[in-house]
């Protein structure tokens, strides 16, 4: 029973079959393959954005950093949450790919408020030429704590950014999970709400390793292509990225797997609420939950071989332990029930 992360799960069979099917004959390289044309068309249709430019890379870090670098000179700063992946988990890659832009952390939680953003923006950009200029806002949807921004919240945040002529980036590593939870359209959650560039995740939701960068402003396309090549993220045998994305989008597979992952978390959370001493730090909105459990429970679950992340405390010494649980699309309901049975002792 593995609840460590959704990036450790298997590749969806449809995606694997697409890779096998693509593995015949010869085709154009570096993105000049027919499958890339198909993926580009699919994403433009899904986002109702016929002019958008679409590019594929293999990792979320590459998608975030290359997308941001197209909107942020080295003299500027990027506004983001203290828990944002670009801050906590990308080893200064945003600074590297922007050639030195700063990260300015906004607020103290995983969700940024318009008021905190306004204060952070006002505090920067007023020390010319000694301090950084104001740069993009980066939002994570769903957040690193499993919360989601409502459409009104996204619009309020982008309005603050736009009032200062700042572009908006969205880290959508779990974009599908958030979209299913909100029940809106991709366009409503992105460009219609003021988002300029999106990192559209596939790896955490059933793909082997592919992310799309969607530039809603096509004028940024040339710069992205140059930065992707210079940054060593332009695949020669690009068809294997394209094949994954085509299969991921076909017949709304990406929405199906996102819903499965979310439903798995809902089943798991409903079961855990019945145990005394279990409290959720945030109400799970997608396929991720942070919760505090009694240390004997954590110790028993670990002893039974279940896999999850301990975020704070120790099962051996503390009265309570904060853990993170993440459900993948592929986890069977019987596995969730088995986990709950072990928790019951």
TISELO-655351 format. One record per residue (C-alpha): residue number from 1; x, z, y. Coordinates in nm, 2 decimals, decimal comma. Each point is the difference from the previous one (the first is absolute). Layout:
REM residues N
@n->NUM; X->X; Z->Z; Y->Y
...
This chain:
REM residues 345
@n->1; X->0,00; Z->0,00; Y->0,00
@n->2; X->0,17; Z->-0,12; Y->0,31
@n->3; X->-0,12; Z->0,08; Y->0,35
@n->4; X->0,33; Z->-0,03; Y->0,18
@n->5; X->-0,05; Z->-0,32; Y->0,19
@n->6; X->-0,19; Z->-0,33; Y->-0,01
@n->7; X->0,33; Z->-0,19; Y->0,03
@n->8; X->0,09; Z->0,11; Y->-0,36
@n->9; X->-0,30; Z->-0,16; Y->-0,17
@n->10; X->-0,01; Z->-0,32; Y->-0,20
@n->11; X->-0,04; Z->-0,36; Y->0,13
@n->12; X->-0,36; Z->-0,12; Y->-0,03
@n->13; X->-0,03; Z->-0,25; Y->-0,30
@n->14; X->-0,14; Z->-0,27; Y->0,23
@n->15; X->0,31; Z->0,03; Y->0,23
@n->16; X->0,23; Z->-0,01; Y->-0,30
@n->17; X->-0,18; Z->-0,30; Y->-0,14
@n->18; X->0,04; Z->-0,18; Y->0,33
@n->19; X->0,37; Z->0,07; Y->0,00
@n->20; X->0,03; Z->-0,15; Y->-0,35
@n->21; X->-0,20; Z->-0,30; Y->0,10
@n->22; X->0,22; Z->-0,05; Y->0,31
@n->23; X->0,31; Z->0,01; Y->-0,22
@n->24; X->0,00; Z->-0,37; Y->-0,10
@n->25; X->0,16; Z->-0,30; Y->0,14
@n->26; X->0,14; Z->-0,05; Y->0,35
@n->27; X->-0,14; Z->0,07; Y->0,34
@n->28; X->0,10; Z->0,04; Y->0,37
@n->29; X->0,21; Z->0,31; Y->0,08
@n->30; X->0,01; Z->0,24; Y->0,29
@n->31; X->-0,38; Z->0,00; Y->0,04
@n->32; X->-0,05; Z->-0,38; Y->-0,02
@n->33; X->-0,20; Z->0,04; Y->-0,32
@n->34; X->-0,36; Z->-0,10; Y->-0,04
@n->35; X->-0,10; Z->0,35; Y->-0,10
@n->36; X->0,12; Z->0,13; Y->0,34
@n->37; X->-0,23; Z->-0,25; Y->0,17
@n->38; X->-0,28; Z->0,14; Y->-0,22
@n->39; X->0,08; Z->0,36; Y->0,08
@n->40; X->0,02; Z->-0,08; Y->0,37
@n->41; X->-0,34; Z->-0,16; Y->-0,01
@n->42; X->-0,15; Z->0,28; Y->-0,19
@n->43; X->0,12; Z->0,27; Y->0,24
@n->44; X->-0,11; Z->-0,20; Y->0,30
@n->45; X->-0,35; Z->-0,03; Y->-0,15
@n->46; X->-0,01; Z->0,37; Y->-0,10
@n->47; X->0,10; Z->0,11; Y->0,35
@n->48; X->-0,21; Z->-0,26; Y->0,17
@n->49; X->0,32; Z->-0,09; Y->0,19
@n->50; X->0,07; Z->-0,37; Y->-0,04
@n->51; X->0,28; Z->0,00; Y->0,25
@n->52; X->0,18; Z->0,30; Y->-0,15
@n->53; X->0,35; Z->-0,05; Y->-0,14
@n->54; X->0,06; Z->0,14; Y->-0,35
@n->55; X->0,33; Z->0,08; Y->-0,16
@n->56; X->0,09; Z->0,18; Y->-0,33
@n->57; X->0,28; Z->0,25; Y->-0,07
@n->58; X->0,07; Z->0,21; Y->-0,31
@n->59; X->-0,01; Z->0,36; Y->0,15
@n->60; X->-0,21; Z->0,20; Y->0,24
@n->61; X->0,31; Z->0,10; Y->0,19
@n->62; X->0,08; Z->-0,36; Y->0,07
@n->63; X->-0,35; Z->-0,08; Y->0,10
@n->64; X->-0,02; Z->0,30; Y->0,24
@n->65; X->0,34; Z->-0,04; Y->0,15
@n->66; X->0,00; Z->-0,38; Y->0,04
@n->67; X->-0,35; Z->0,00; Y->0,15
@n->68; X->0,10; Z->0,28; Y->0,24
@n->69; X->0,32; Z->-0,17; Y->0,10
@n->70; X->-0,19; Z->-0,30; Y->0,12
@n->71; X->-0,18; Z->0,22; Y->0,25
@n->72; X->0,27; Z->0,25; Y->0,10
@n->73; X->0,33; Z->-0,07; Y->0,17
@n->74; X->0,29; Z->0,24; Y->-0,06
@n->75; X->-0,05; Z->0,16; Y->0,34
@n->76; X->-0,35; Z->0,11; Y->-0,09
@n->77; X->-0,17; Z->0,28; Y->-0,20
@n->78; X->-0,26; Z->-0,02; Y->-0,28
@n->79; X->-0,28; Z->0,26; Y->0,02
@n->80; X->-0,10; Z->0,13; Y->-0,35
@n->81; X->-0,12; Z->0,31; Y->-0,18
@n->82; X->0,25; Z->0,26; Y->-0,12
@n->83; X->-0,11; Z->-0,08; Y->-0,36
@n->84; X->0,02; Z->-0,38; Y->0,04
@n->85; X->0,19; Z->-0,18; Y->-0,27
@n->86; X->0,22; Z->-0,17; Y->0,26
@n->87; X->0,11; Z->0,35; Y->0,10
@n->88; X->0,02; Z->0,20; Y->-0,33
@n->89; X->0,08; Z->-0,26; Y->-0,27
@n->90; X->0,18; Z->-0,30; Y->0,13
@n->91; X->0,35; Z->0,13; Y->0,06
@n->92; X->0,02; Z->-0,11; Y->0,37
@n->93; X->-0,09; Z->-0,36; Y->-0,10
@n->94; X->-0,23; Z->-0,04; Y->0,31
@n->95; X->0,30; Z->0,09; Y->0,22
@n->96; X->0,22; Z->-0,23; Y->-0,20
@n->97; X->-0,23; Z->-0,31; Y->0,01
@n->98; X->-0,08; Z->0,05; Y->0,37
@n->99; X->0,37; Z->0,04; Y->0,07
@n->100; X->-0,04; Z->0,35; Y->0,13
@n->101; X->-0,36; Z->0,07; Y->0,12
@n->102; X->-0,10; Z->0,36; Y->0,00
@n->103; X->-0,29; Z->0,17; Y->-0,18
@n->104; X->-0,22; Z->0,23; Y->0,21
@n->105; X->-0,21; Z->0,23; Y->-0,21
@n->106; X->-0,35; Z->0,06; Y->0,13
@n->107; X->-0,19; Z->0,32; Y->-0,07
@n->108; X->0,05; Z->0,23; Y->-0,30
@n->109; X->-0,23; Z->-0,14; Y->-0,27
@n->110; X->-0,02; Z->-0,32; Y->-0,20
@n->111; X->-0,28; Z->-0,14; Y->0,23
@n->112; X->0,08; Z->-0,07; Y->0,36
@n->113; X->-0,25; Z->0,09; Y->0,27
@n->114; X->-0,06; Z->-0,22; Y->0,31
@n->115; X->0,08; Z->0,30; Y->0,22
@n->116; X->0,33; Z->0,07; Y->-0,18
@n->117; X->0,09; Z->-0,37; Y->0,02
@n->118; X->-0,07; Z->-0,01; Y->0,37
@n->119; X->0,22; Z->0,30; Y->0,06
@n->120; X->0,28; Z->-0,14; Y->-0,21
@n->121; X->-0,01; Z->-0,34; Y->0,18
@n->122; X->-0,01; Z->0,16; Y->0,34
@n->123; X->0,31; Z->0,21; Y->-0,10
@n->124; X->0,20; Z->-0,31; Y->-0,08
@n->125; X->0,09; Z->-0,30; Y->0,20
@n->126; X->0,04; Z->0,19; Y->0,32
@n->127; X->0,38; Z->0,06; Y->-0,01
@n->128; X->0,11; Z->-0,35; Y->0,08
@n->129; X->0,28; Z->-0,10; Y->-0,08
@n->130; X->0,10; Z->0,32; Y->-0,18
@n->131; X->-0,29; Z->0,03; Y->-0,25
@n->132; X->-0,17; Z->-0,23; Y->-0,25
@n->133; X->-0,27; Z->-0,24; Y->0,12
@n->134; X->-0,34; Z->0,03; Y->-0,15
@n->135; X->-0,05; Z->-0,20; Y->-0,32
@n->136; X->-0,25; Z->-0,05; Y->-0,28
@n->137; X->-0,25; Z->0,25; Y->-0,14
@n->138; X->0,02; Z->0,01; Y->-0,38
@n->139; X->-0,30; Z->0,13; Y->-0,19
@n->140; X->-0,02; Z->0,07; Y->-0,38
@n->141; X->-0,32; Z->-0,09; Y->-0,17
@n->142; X->-0,06; Z->0,19; Y->-0,23
@n->143; X->0,23; Z->0,28; Y->0,12
@n->144; X->0,28; Z->0,16; Y->-0,19
@n->145; X->-0,23; Z->0,30; Y->-0,06
@n->146; X->-0,29; Z->-0,21; Y->-0,14
@n->147; X->-0,21; Z->0,00; Y->0,32
@n->148; X->-0,15; Z->-0,31; Y->0,16
@n->149; X->-0,05; Z->-0,10; Y->0,36
@n->150; X->-0,36; Z->-0,09; Y->0,08
@n->151; X->-0,06; Z->-0,33; Y->0,18
@n->152; X->-0,08; Z->0,19; Y->0,32
@n->153; X->0,32; Z->0,20; Y->-0,04
@n->154; X->0,20; Z->-0,32; Y->-0,04
@n->155; X->-0,16; Z->-0,16; Y->0,30
@n->156; X->0,06; Z->0,31; Y->0,21
@n->157; X->0,37; Z->0,01; Y->-0,09
@n->158; X->0,05; Z->-0,37; Y->0,06
@n->159; X->-0,18; Z->0,03; Y->0,33
@n->160; X->0,26; Z->0,26; Y->0,11
@n->161; X->0,28; Z->-0,23; Y->-0,11
@n->162; X->-0,15; Z->-0,31; Y->0,16
@n->163; X->-0,04; Z->0,19; Y->0,33
@n->164; X->0,38; Z->0,01; Y->0,01
@n->165; X->0,03; Z->-0,36; Y->-0,13
@n->166; X->0,14; Z->0,13; Y->-0,33
@n->167; X->-0,04; Z->-0,18; Y->-0,33
@n->168; X->-0,14; Z->0,17; Y->-0,31
@n->169; X->0,13; Z->-0,01; Y->-0,35
@n->170; X->-0,19; Z->0,12; Y->-0,31
@n->171; X->0,18; Z->0,12; Y->-0,31
@n->172; X->-0,25; Z->-0,10; Y->-0,27
@n->173; X->0,18; Z->0,09; Y->-0,32
@n->174; X->-0,34; Z->0,14; Y->-0,11
@n->175; X->-0,20; Z->-0,24; Y->0,21
@n->176; X->-0,24; Z->-0,08; Y->-0,28
@n->177; X->-0,07; Z->0,36; Y->-0,08
@n->178; X->-0,09; Z->0,07; Y->0,37
@n->179; X->-0,21; Z->-0,31; Y->0,03
@n->180; X->-0,21; Z->0,09; Y->-0,31
@n->181; X->-0,04; Z->0,35; Y->0,13
@n->182; X->-0,12; Z->-0,12; Y->0,34
@n->183; X->-0,22; Z->-0,28; Y->-0,13
@n->184; X->0,10; Z->-0,23; Y->0,28
@n->185; X->0,16; Z->-0,35; Y->0,02
@n->186; X->0,37; Z->-0,06; Y->0,02
@n->187; X->-0,04; Z->-0,15; Y->0,35
@n->188; X->-0,19; Z->0,30; Y->0,12
@n->189; X->0,28; Z->0,23; Y->-0,10
@n->190; X->0,27; Z->-0,21; Y->0,15
@n->191; X->0,00; Z->-0,27; Y->0,27
@n->192; X->-0,35; Z->0,06; Y->0,12
@n->193; X->0,10; Z->0,37; Y->0,05
@n->194; X->0,32; Z->-0,10; Y->0,19
@n->195; X->0,26; Z->-0,02; Y->-0,28
@n->196; X->0,27; Z->-0,27; Y->0,07
@n->197; X->0,20; Z->0,01; Y->-0,33
@n->198; X->-0,09; Z->0,13; Y->-0,34
@n->199; X->0,21; Z->0,10; Y->-0,30
@n->200; X->-0,25; Z->-0,09; Y->-0,28
@n->201; X->0,09; Z->0,19; Y->-0,32
@n->202; X->-0,01; Z->-0,13; Y->-0,35
@n->203; X->0,26; Z->0,20; Y->-0,19
@n->204; X->-0,19; Z->0,33; Y->-0,01
@n->205; X->-0,33; Z->-0,17; Y->-0,10
@n->206; X->0,09; Z->-0,21; Y->-0,31
@n->207; X->0,28; Z->-0,24; Y->0,09
@n->208; X->0,35; Z->0,00; Y->-0,13
@n->209; X->0,16; Z->-0,01; Y->0,35
@n->210; X->-0,15; Z->-0,20; Y->0,29
@n->211; X->-0,12; Z->0,09; Y->0,35
@n->212; X->-0,14; Z->-0,24; Y->0,26
@n->213; X->0,09; Z->0,01; Y->0,37
@n->214; X->-0,30; Z->-0,13; Y->0,20
@n->215; X->0,08; Z->-0,09; Y->0,36
@n->216; X->-0,33; Z->-0,04; Y->0,19
@n->217; X->0,21; Z->-0,14; Y->0,29
@n->218; X->0,14; Z->-0,32; Y->-0,15
@n->219; X->0,25; Z->-0,02; Y->0,29
@n->220; X->0,21; Z->0,27; Y->-0,19
@n->221; X->0,04; Z->-0,22; Y->-0,31
@n->222; X->0,33; Z->-0,17; Y->0,09
@n->223; X->0,17; Z->0,33; Y->0,08
@n->224; X->-0,13; Z->0,15; Y->-0,33
@n->225; X->0,14; Z->-0,28; Y->-0,20
@n->226; X->0,34; Z->0,04; Y->0,16
@n->227; X->0,00; Z->0,38; Y->-0,05
@n->228; X->-0,12; Z->-0,03; Y->-0,36
@n->229; X->0,29; Z->-0,24; Y->-0,08
@n->230; X->0,25; Z->0,20; Y->0,19
@n->231; X->-0,12; Z->0,32; Y->-0,16
@n->232; X->0,05; Z->-0,15; Y->-0,35
@n->233; X->-0,37; Z->0,02; Y->-0,09
@n->234; X->-0,08; Z->-0,37; Y->-0,04
@n->235; X->-0,03; Z->-0,06; Y->-0,37
@n->236; X->0,15; Z->-0,32; Y->-0,14
@n->237; X->-0,24; Z->0,00; Y->-0,30
@n->238; X->-0,28; Z->0,08; Y->0,23
@n->239; X->-0,27; Z->-0,12; Y->-0,24
@n->240; X->0,01; Z->0,33; Y->-0,18
@n->241; X->-0,11; Z->0,18; Y->0,31
@n->242; X->-0,27; Z->-0,26; Y->0,07
@n->243; X->-0,13; Z->0,01; Y->-0,36
@n->244; X->-0,06; Z->0,37; Y->0,03
@n->245; X->-0,18; Z->-0,02; Y->0,33
@n->246; X->-0,22; Z->-0,28; Y->-0,12
@n->247; X->-0,11; Z->0,19; Y->-0,31
@n->248; X->-0,04; Z->0,32; Y->0,20
@n->249; X->-0,24; Z->-0,16; Y->0,24
@n->250; X->-0,19; Z->-0,21; Y->-0,25
@n->251; X->-0,35; Z->0,11; Y->-0,08
@n->252; X->0,06; Z->0,31; Y->0,22
@n->253; X->0,23; Z->0,16; Y->-0,25
@n->254; X->0,17; Z->0,20; Y->0,28
@n->255; X->-0,33; Z->0,16; Y->0,09
@n->256; X->-0,09; Z->0,07; Y->-0,37
@n->257; X->0,33; Z->0,18; Y->-0,06
@n->258; X->-0,03; Z->0,19; Y->0,32
@n->259; X->-0,34; Z->0,12; Y->-0,09
@n->260; X->0,11; Z->0,10; Y->-0,35
@n->261; X->0,28; Z->0,21; Y->0,15
@n->262; X->-0,23; Z->0,16; Y->0,25
@n->263; X->-0,26; Z->0,07; Y->-0,26
@n->264; X->0,26; Z->0,16; Y->-0,22
@n->265; X->0,10; Z->0,24; Y->0,28
@n->266; X->-0,37; Z->0,08; Y->0,07
@n->267; X->-0,04; Z->0,09; Y->-0,37
@n->268; X->0,32; Z->0,21; Y->0,00
@n->269; X->-0,08; Z->0,18; Y->0,32
@n->270; X->-0,36; Z->0,08; Y->-0,11
@n->271; X->0,14; Z->0,16; Y->-0,31
@n->272; X->0,27; Z->0,20; Y->0,18
@n->273; X->-0,24; Z->0,15; Y->0,25
@n->274; X->-0,16; Z->0,20; Y->-0,28
@n->275; X->0,32; Z->0,21; Y->-0,05
@n->276; X->0,05; Z->0,32; Y->0,19
@n->277; X->0,28; Z->0,00; Y->0,25
@n->278; X->0,01; Z->-0,37; Y->0,04
@n->279; X->-0,03; Z->-0,12; Y->0,36
@n->280; X->0,05; Z->-0,35; Y->0,14
@n->281; X->0,22; Z->-0,04; Y->0,31
@n->282; X->-0,20; Z->-0,31; Y->0,09
@n->283; X->-0,32; Z->-0,14; Y->-0,15
@n->284; X->0,12; Z->-0,29; Y->-0,22
@n->285; X->-0,11; Z->-0,32; Y->0,15
@n->286; X->0,19; Z->-0,24; Y->-0,22
@n->287; X->0,22; Z->0,04; Y->-0,31
@n->288; X->0,22; Z->0,28; Y->0,13
@n->289; X->-0,06; Z->0,37; Y->0,03
@n->290; X->0,20; Z->0,29; Y->0,13
@n->291; X->-0,12; Z->0,34; Y->-0,13
@n->292; X->0,11; Z->0,36; Y->-0,05
@n->293; X->-0,03; Z->0,14; Y->-0,35
@n->294; X->0,09; Z->0,34; Y->-0,15
@n->295; X->0,36; Z->-0,01; Y->-0,13
@n->296; X->-0,10; Z->0,09; Y->-0,36
@n->297; X->-0,22; Z->-0,31; Y->-0,01
@n->298; X->0,29; Z->-0,22; Y->0,13
@n->299; X->0,23; Z->0,15; Y->-0,26
@n->300; X->-0,25; Z->-0,06; Y->-0,28
@n->301; X->-0,05; Z->-0,36; Y->0,10
@n->302; X->0,37; Z->-0,07; Y->0,02
@n->303; X->0,06; Z->0,17; Y->-0,33
@n->304; X->-0,26; Z->-0,24; Y->-0,16
@n->305; X->0,20; Z->-0,30; Y->0,13
@n->306; X->-0,22; Z->-0,11; Y->0,28
@n->307; X->0,18; Z->-0,17; Y->0,29
@n->308; X->-0,08; Z->0,07; Y->0,36
@n->309; X->0,20; Z->0,09; Y->0,31
@n->310; X->0,05; Z->0,35; Y->0,12
@n->311; X->0,02; Z->-0,01; Y->0,38
@n->312; X->0,04; Z->0,37; Y->0,08
@n->313; X->0,06; Z->0,32; Y->-0,20
@n->314; X->0,11; Z->0,05; Y->-0,36
@n->315; X->-0,21; Z->0,05; Y->-0,31
@n->316; X->0,24; Z->0,27; Y->-0,11
@n->317; X->0,01; Z->0,22; Y->0,31
@n->318; X->-0,28; Z->-0,07; Y->0,25
@n->319; X->-0,36; Z->0,11; Y->-0,01
@n->320; X->-0,12; Z->-0,34; Y->0,10
@n->321; X->0,15; Z->-0,35; Y->-0,02
@n->322; X->-0,08; Z->-0,31; Y->0,21
@n->323; X->0,00; Z->-0,31; Y->-0,21
@n->324; X->-0,07; Z->-0,37; Y->0,05
@n->325; X->-0,21; Z->-0,20; Y->-0,25
@n->326; X->-0,03; Z->-0,38; Y->0,01
@n->327; X->-0,22; Z->-0,21; Y->-0,22
@n->328; X->0,09; Z->-0,35; Y->-0,11
@n->329; X->-0,26; Z->-0,27; Y->-0,07
@n->330; X->0,10; Z->0,00; Y->-0,37
@n->331; X->-0,06; Z->0,36; Y->-0,08
@n->332; X->-0,28; Z->0,04; Y->-0,26
@n->333; X->-0,28; Z->0,25; Y->0,08
@n->334; X->0,09; Z->0,16; Y->-0,34
@n->335; X->0,34; Z->0,09; Y->0,14
@n->336; X->-0,15; Z->0,16; Y->0,30
@n->337; X->-0,23; Z->0,20; Y->-0,22
@n->338; X->0,29; Z->0,10; Y->-0,22
@n->339; X->0,19; Z->0,12; Y->0,31
@n->340; X->-0,30; Z->0,21; Y->0,11
@n->341; X->-0,03; Z->0,14; Y->-0,35
@n->342; X->0,37; Z->0,11; Y->0,01
@n->343; X->-0,06; Z->0,16; Y->0,34
@n->344; X->-0,29; Z->0,20; Y->-0,15
@n->345; X->0,24; Z->0,14; Y->-0,26
